[in-house]
């Protein structure tokens, strides 16, 4: 099994909106594959990232498992409404179906991912997330898992099936308040 970052940007897709609706659709999303089609496999782990300007809170929004190998897929009608106006994706694309395993509320800040020593040589950091699919080494995936496990100022990870919509405050381990990395990347 391999680990990946799958990345979308606000100018083409409203990922946070789609993730909010995903529980109504068994937490399954289609995702375009633009690179590594021969290497991406069912049961691989995906870290789902959203990029764009700081005011949209770019970062890691969810974890997922790949359900299918890359093949031609057709986006579901509910997903298509999250495409950016005037920038529709082709109706049939090379892609995979993802099962969202964990929604991250709040997301792990993109700046925290960029700051990881293990990520400094990754294509995701080198290209500033310019792309859709990025391979991760086991050390990189482990470092990202460490970020997910750390308390964040606005909340903590919630299981994908949780639909309460509430966000709990996560206390810092030292008991002292820490600044929100989303506010100060």
C-alpha positions as CSV (number, residue, x, y, z in Angstrom):
1,X,0.0,0.0,0.0
2,X,1.1,3.5,-0.7
3,X,0.3,7.0,0.6
4,X,-0.7,10.0,-1.4
5,X,-1.7,13.6,-1.2
6,X,-4.7,14.4,-3.5
7,X,-5.0,18.1,-3.9
8,X,-7.7,20.4,-5.3
9,X,-7.9,24.2,-5.5
10,X,-10.7,26.6,-4.9
11,X,-10.6,27.9,-8.4
12,X,-11.8,24.6,-9.8
13,X,-13.6,22.7,-6.9
14,X,-15.3,23.5,-3.6
15,X,-13.8,20.6,-1.6
16,X,-15.0,21.8,1.8
17,X,-18.5,22.0,0.5
18,X,-18.3,18.5,-1.1
19,X,-16.9,17.1,2.1
20,X,-19.8,18.5,4.1
21,X,-22.3,16.7,1.8
22,X,-20.3,13.5,1.5
23,X,-21.8,11.8,4.5
24,X,-25.2,11.9,2.7
25,X,-23.5,9.8,-0.1
26,X,-21.7,7.1,2.0
27,X,-18.6,9.4,2.2
28,X,-17.6,8.4,-1.3
29,X,-16.1,11.0,-3.7
30,X,-14.7,10.7,-7.2
31,X,-11.2,12.1,-7.7
32,X,-9.3,12.8,-10.8
33,X,-6.0,11.0,-11.4
34,X,-3.5,13.1,-13.5
35,X,-0.3,11.3,-12.5
36,X,0.8,7.9,-11.2
37,X,-2.1,6.0,-12.6
38,X,0.0,2.8,-12.8
39,X,1.0,3.2,-9.2
40,X,-2.2,4.2,-7.5
41,X,-4.1,1.2,-6.1
42,X,-7.2,0.3,-4.2
43,X,-6.6,0.4,-0.4
44,X,-3.9,3.1,-0.7
45,X,-4.2,6.0,1.9
46,X,-5.0,9.5,0.7
47,X,-4.5,12.8,2.5
48,X,-7.1,15.1,0.9
49,X,-5.8,18.7,0.6
50,X,-7.5,21.9,-0.4
51,X,-5.4,24.8,-1.7
52,X,-5.9,28.4,-2.5
53,X,-5.5,31.8,-0.8
54,X,-5.0,32.0,3.0
55,X,-8.5,33.3,3.6
56,X,-10.0,29.9,2.5
57,X,-8.0,28.0,5.1
58,X,-5.8,25.9,2.8
59,X,-4.7,22.6,4.2
60,X,-5.5,19.0,4.9
61,X,-9.3,18.5,5.2
62,X,-9.7,14.7,5.3
63,X,-8.1,11.3,5.1
64,X,-9.5,8.7,2.7
65,X,-8.9,5.2,1.3
66,X,-8.9,4.5,-2.4
67,X,-11.7,2.1,-3.3
68,X,-11.0,1.4,-6.9
69,X,-7.9,1.4,-9.2
70,X,-7.8,4.3,-11.7
71,X,-10.3,4.0,-14.5
72,X,-12.7,6.2,-16.4
73,X,-15.3,7.5,-13.9
74,X,-18.2,9.8,-14.2
75,X,-18.8,12.4,-11.5
76,X,-22.0,12.0,-9.6
77,X,-24.6,14.8,-10.0
78,X,-24.2,15.9,-6.4
79,X,-20.5,16.3,-6.8
80,X,-20.8,18.4,-10.0
81,X,-22.5,21.2,-8.2
82,X,-19.2,21.9,-6.3
83,X,-17.3,22.5,-9.6
84,X,-16.3,26.1,-10.0
85,X,-18.7,28.1,-12.3
86,X,-17.4,28.3,-15.8
87,X,-14.7,25.6,-15.1
88,X,-16.6,22.3,-15.4
89,X,-14.6,19.1,-15.4
90,X,-15.1,16.7,-18.3
91,X,-17.9,14.4,-17.6
92,X,-15.7,11.3,-17.9
93,X,-12.2,11.4,-16.5
94,X,-9.5,9.0,-15.4
95,X,-10.1,8.8,-11.7
96,X,-10.7,6.8,-8.5
97,X,-13.4,6.5,-5.9
98,X,-12.4,7.6,-2.5
99,X,-13.9,6.6,0.8
100,X,-13.6,9.5,3.3
101,X,-12.4,8.0,6.5
102,X,-11.9,11.1,8.7
103,X,-13.0,14.7,8.4
104,X,-10.5,17.1,10.0
105,X,-12.1,20.0,11.8
106,X,-10.3,22.3,11.6
107,X,-8.1,21.3,8.7
108,X,-4.4,20.8,9.3
109,X,-2.9,24.1,8.0
110,X,-1.0,23.9,4.8
111,X,1.9,25.8,6.4
112,X,2.2,23.1,9.0
113,X,2.6,20.5,6.2
114,X,5.2,22.7,4.4
115,X,7.1,23.2,7.7
116,X,7.6,19.4,8.2
117,X,11.3,18.5,7.8
118,X,10.2,15.2,6.2
119,X,8.2,17.1,3.5
120,X,11.0,19.5,2.3
121,X,11.9,17.3,-0.6
122,X,8.4,16.3,-1.6
123,X,6.9,17.3,-4.9
124,X,3.9,18.7,-3.0
125,X,6.1,21.3,-1.2
126,X,8.5,21.9,-4.1
127,X,5.6,22.8,-6.4
128,X,3.5,24.5,-3.7
129,X,0.7,22.0,-4.4
130,X,0.6,22.7,-8.1
131,X,-0.9,19.4,-9.2
132,X,-3.5,16.8,-8.3
133,X,-1.7,13.6,-7.1
134,X,1.5,13.5,-5.1
135,X,3.3,10.4,-3.9
136,X,4.4,10.3,-0.2
137,X,7.2,8.3,1.4
138,X,6.3,6.3,4.5
139,X,8.3,8.9,6.6
140,X,6.3,11.7,5.0
141,X,3.0,10.0,5.7
142,X,4.0,9.3,9.3
143,X,4.9,13.0,9.8
144,X,1.5,14.0,8.4
145,X,-0.2,11.5,10.7
146,X,1.6,13.2,13.5
147,X,0.2,16.6,12.5
148,X,-3.3,15.1,12.4
149,X,-2.9,13.7,15.9
150,X,-1.8,17.1,17.3
151,X,-4.5,19.4,18.8
152,X,-5.4,22.3,16.7
153,X,-6.8,25.6,17.9
154,X,-10.4,25.2,16.6
155,X,-11.0,21.5,17.0
156,X,-9.8,18.0,16.3
157,X,-10.4,15.2,13.8
158,X,-13.9,13.8,13.6
159,X,-14.9,10.5,12.2
160,X,-16.4,10.8,8.7
161,X,-19.8,9.5,9.9
162,X,-20.1,12.2,12.5
163,X,-22.7,14.7,11.4
164,X,-23.0,16.8,14.6
165,X,-21.4,19.8,13.0
166,X,-20.0,20.8,16.3
167,X,-16.3,21.7,16.7
168,X,-14.6,21.0,20.0
169,X,-11.8,23.2,21.3
170,X,-8.5,21.2,21.6
171,X,-6.4,22.1,24.6
172,X,-2.7,22.4,24.1
173,X,-0.7,19.7,25.8
174,X,1.1,22.2,27.9
175,X,-2.2,23.7,29.0
176,X,-1.1,27.1,27.6
177,X,-2.9,28.7,24.8
178,X,-1.3,28.5,21.4
179,X,-2.0,30.6,18.3
180,X,-4.1,29.2,15.5
181,X,-1.7,28.2,12.6
182,X,-4.5,28.9,10.2
183,X,-4.6,32.5,11.2
184,X,-0.8,32.9,11.2
185,X,0.8,30.6,8.5
